[in-house]
Amino acid sequence: MSRKRSHDSDKEMGSGSEDSSRQNSDAEVDDEVEKEIVDVDFEFFDPKPIDFHAMKRMLMASFGDDAEDFNLSALVDLILSQNTIGSTVKFEGDDDPYAFLTVLNMHVHAESEPIRQIKDYLLKKSEKRGVSSQLSDIFGAPGHVGLLLCERVVNMPPQVVAPMLKMLVEELEWAVADGEPYEFEHYVLLAPMYRETEAVDDDEAGAKKRTGPVIDAYGHAEDEFIEEFASTKFDYKFSRSKRVAESRNSFADTGLAPSRRCLVIHKSKMAALIARLESALAM
């Protein structure tokens, strides 16, 4: 797949004598609207064993400070065990994937260590947000739940997500037609978030008092649109946070606190969700 991007180079011309203006004008004609074409060729592949380490690195980033609480090697093994489901994105000539998307059946793999760890973790986090009963009902219902894993490196454009998700839905339909257990009632997605906080000052009593609003931002641009279709959602902080939310630097009196937002999407919303992504993130 090829993606091209053009840049217009505009230069401001200073004022001066008539001759100088003519010289500037001639130079402007020579350099006007210089366009750079950047070819970024990437292809979609089925998950392969060679992708193991790159996938694990992306999952470690996804689970953040709590990554050590999960058996991520076993999680990658589960992903690779179903190599006809999901896809990876690679640049031409590069063996490492820069993005991947897949789904794991949380019912079928309920006894596997990583799925059990993730389920227990989410139920515990949901208790603090008042949605534990909703999440327990979803996990306990007869309809199967799919853990949607959509990871990509920072410089991979979000435009790859819609075609990957569209391919995934097609693969699931083919698998169900072949009698495989990939018919999901709900999908669970863990979206990376960053909470930007303004300065905290001491009040007259010496207590900490926030002086500005709290701003939440998605780490992945596509998740902002996916949230529109979530039937249940809740935010949670890392249990093993190694960073201080109120950290400051010399350029801004703000701090960034990484967190996650759990989004639960019903299967009936998937077609509209894909259409929304295709429209919002059109290349």
N, C-alpha and C positions, 0 to 999 in steps of 0.2 A: 504494500500500500504506500502510496507516495503523497506527501503533503508538501505544498509549496507556500512559501511566505514571502511577501515582497515588502521592502522598506523604502519609503520615500525620504530622500535626504534633502531637507530644506535649509538653506543658509540665509542669514540676515545680512544684507548689504548696507554698508555705512554710507553716509552722505559726504560729498566733497565737490571738487571741480567738475566741469562738464566732461573733461577728458577722463578723469578718474571714474566718473559714472559710466562712460562708454566702456572702459576697460572692465569694470565690474559687471556690466551688462553682458559683455562678450564671455566673461568667465562663467557667468551664471548660465548662459545658453549652453556652454560646454558641459557643465556639471549638473544641469537641471534634472530633477527627478531621476536620479540614478537609482536603479532598482537592483536589489540583490535577490537572487533566486536560491533558496536553500532547499535541497531535496533531502527529505528524511524518509528513507525506505524502511518499512517494517512489515513483518508478516505475522500471521496467527498460526500457532501450532498447538497440537495436543500436548498435555503435560508429559514430560519424559524424565527418567531417572537423572539425567544430566542437569536437570533444573533444581535438584534438591537443595543445594547450598544457597542459591539465589532466592528461592522461595522461603527458606528458613530465615534468611536475613530480613526479608520484607515482613514476615510474620513477627519477628522479634521487635521490629520497629512498630508494628501495629499494636502489639500487646504492651508496648511501652515499658514502664518501670516494673510492671507486674509479670513480665515475660518469663521470669524464672519460676513462676508458679505453675507453668504449663509445660507439658512434654511436647515441645514443638517439633522435635524430630519425628515423633510418632504421628503428629498431626500431618506433617508433610508426607509421610508414608501412606496415610489414608488417602490424601489427595492423589498421589501417584498410582495408587492401587486401582483407581477408576479413570484410566487414561482416555476414555472416550467421552468423558464429561468434563467440560471446562476448557479453557484455552490459555495460552501464554502469548505474550507479544515480545518479539525479538527484532533487533535491528539487523539489517542484512550483514552477514559475515560475523555475527556475534552469537556465541553459544548461550550466553546468560539471558534469561528473560528480564525485561524491564517492567513487566506488569503481568498479572495473572488474575483470572476470575474462575471460580468454581463453586460448587455447593456440596455439602456433606449432609447425609441423612442422620439427624440427631437421634432418631428412633432405632434405626438399623445398627448404628454404631454406639448405642447408649452405654454399653459396657466397656468400650474402649477408654483408655485412660484420658486422652486429651479431651474427648467430648464430655466425659463425666466431669472433668475439671472445669471446663467452660460453662457447662450447665449449672453446676453448684456455685460457681463464681457469680454468674449473672443473677441467680436467685437471691444470693446474699446481697448483692449490690441493689437489687430492686426493692428489698425490704426498706432501705433507707429513703426510697423515693415514693413509697406508698403504692407500688404497682405489683407487689410480689404475688398477690392472689391472681391478678390477670395473667402474669407470666407463667405461674404454676398451672393455671387452667390450659394455657396454650401448649405447654410441654406435656401435660397429662392427657390431652384430648386424643381421640383415636386418629385424627388426621396428623400426618407426619410433618415434622418441622425441618426445614433446610437451613443449615448454617451457611450463609452466603459470604464467601471470602473474596473480597475485591481489593487487591493490593497493587500498588505501582510506585515506582521511584518518583522523586520530586520532579524531574525534568520530563516525565512522560505526560503528554497532554491528556486532559480528561475526555477528549473526543473519542478515545479508543473504547471507553466504557460501554457506550450504547451498542456498537456492533458486537462486542463480546457478550453482552447480556442477551442480545437477540439470538446469537448463536447458541448460548446456553439453553435458552427456552426451547429452541428447536431440538437440541440434543436430548433434553429431558422428555420431550414428546416422543421422540424415536425410542428412547429407552423404555418408557412406559408401554409403548406399543409392543415391545419385545418382552414384556412381563417383568421388567426390572423395577426395583422399589424407588422410583424417583418422582412419585406423584405427591407434591407437597401442598399442605393446606396453608402454611405460613412460612415466611422466610425471615431469618434474623440476620441483621447486618450491624456490625460494630463500627461506627463512624468516628474517625479521629477528630477531636475538637481542640480548640485553643481558647482559653478565656483570658481576655485582656483586661487588666484591672488598673485603674488609675491610683494615684498616690493615697497612702493612708497616713493621716496625721493624728497626733495626740490631742484629745480635747482637754478642757480645763481640769478634768478629774484625772487626767493621765491615761485614759482608756483610748484604744485605737478606734479611729473613726474614718470610714471611707469617704473620700472627698469627691468621688466621681462615679459614673455609671460603670456597670460590668458589661462587657461586650463579648459575645460568643461568636466564634468564627469556625467554619469547617476547614479541616485540613485538606479534604478532597472536594473540589468544587462541585462534583456531581451529586454529593450527598445532600446538598441544600435542596435539590429538586426531588431527590428520592424521599426526603422527609415529608413532602407534601402528601405522600401516599401511605404513610405509616399509620396503622390503627392503634398502636401502642408505642410509646417511646419514653425513655428516661435517661438522664445524665448520671455519670458516676465518675468519681476520682480514683486514681490509682491507690492501692493499699500501701505500696512500697515507694511512694513518691520520693525521688532523690533530688528534686528541684524545688526551689522556694518560689511560690507564686508571686510574691512581692519583690522579686529580684529587680534590681535597677541597673541601668547603664548610663554612660555619660551623655547619651543622645536623647533619651526619652525617660520621663519619670513614670514609666509603666512597667508592668511585669506580665509574662505570659505563663499561664498555668495549663499544661496539657491535660486533657481528660478524654472521655469517650461518651458517645451517645448511642444507646441501643435502639435500633429501629426495627419494628416488627411489621412486615407487609403481608397482607392477605393475597393469596394467589389471584384473586379476581382483579387486582390492581396492576398486575405485571404488564399487561399489554399497554395500558395507558401510561404507565411509568416509563416504558421504553420509548414510546412516542414523545413523551415530555423531554426525555434526555436527547433524543434525536433533534428535536426542535431547539432546545435551549443551548445545546453544545454543538450546533451544526458547524462543520468545517468551512 
